[in-house]
Amino acid sequence: MSTHAPEDDRKVTTERLREWKGEGRRIAALTAYDALMAEILDRSGVDVLLVGDSCGMVVQGLDTTISVTVEQMLYHCKVVSKVVERALVVCDLPFLSFQVSAEEALRNAGKLMKEAGAEAVKLEGGRQFSEVVRRLTESGIPVMGHLGLTPQWIHRFGTYKVRGRDDAEAQQILEDARHLAQAGAFAIVLEKIPATLGKQVTESIDIPTIGIGAGADCDGQILVTHDMLGLFTKFHPRFVRRYANLAEEMHRAFGDYARDVREGNFPGERESY
């Protein structure tokens, strides 16, 4: 058993997240894309596992999340959900899986829950998707919102810069958060916005905020697991704290293995029958 196991070992639910906001208990969230990593994360006491469309970048090697499909999300979510016991499993709705209509969003979100074991879905965007959020939640599908820097909008933004620095955009993010909460979202991810705005949004809605580069006053925090482990090294966002440097450690291990094979040092007597 992990020495970092949480004091509250009950199954994490959307209602529990709301309770924790009221109690001031911070929510720890990370991403997961495969069964092995998901099992380790779950046993380590992480509260929310996001099966993110970030798999396009850290698993598939793409430059953006745009081309990730519903079928790919189904695969990743299915292998994650089958091993998770405590954490809440949230799956991203990828680009153009929910924007066309509320009915299409319902079909795609329903597949992620019925076929892949998702316990909630996440979608990017604000008030323009309030009806989608309302339709899903009324059908029994919990929805997590995502505001600020929304990666699926990168070709419109044209840059990964901080969002909400000017008053107009900050006000829009604040109002979008209120719209999503009123539509029934159970939580909202706030990505790459000023800490002061993160605090303002958190205090203005009664559902949890999960920050990623949005300051310490959010109700919880999330990082891409491959980033915080030092596995993804193409770039290092300012908001990422690296808790390990596994890329370097793996590079050393793989090199040592290759050398031992070439020099006849592996397998040895201990590894032979």
VENMOZI-V485914 format. One record per helix or strand of 2 or more residues. SS is the DSSP state (h for helix, s for strand). FROM is the first residue (numbers start at 0). TO is the last residue. If there is no record, write none. Layout:
ss = <SS	SS>
from = <FROM	FROM>
to = <TO	TO>
This chain:
ss = <h	s	h	s	h	h	s	h	s	h	s	h	h	s	h	s	s	h	h	h>
from = <13	26	34	47	54	69	87	101	119	126	142	150	166	186	194	207	219	224	245	268>
to = <22	30	42	50	57	80	91	113	121	137	147	156	182	190	203	211	222	227	261	270>
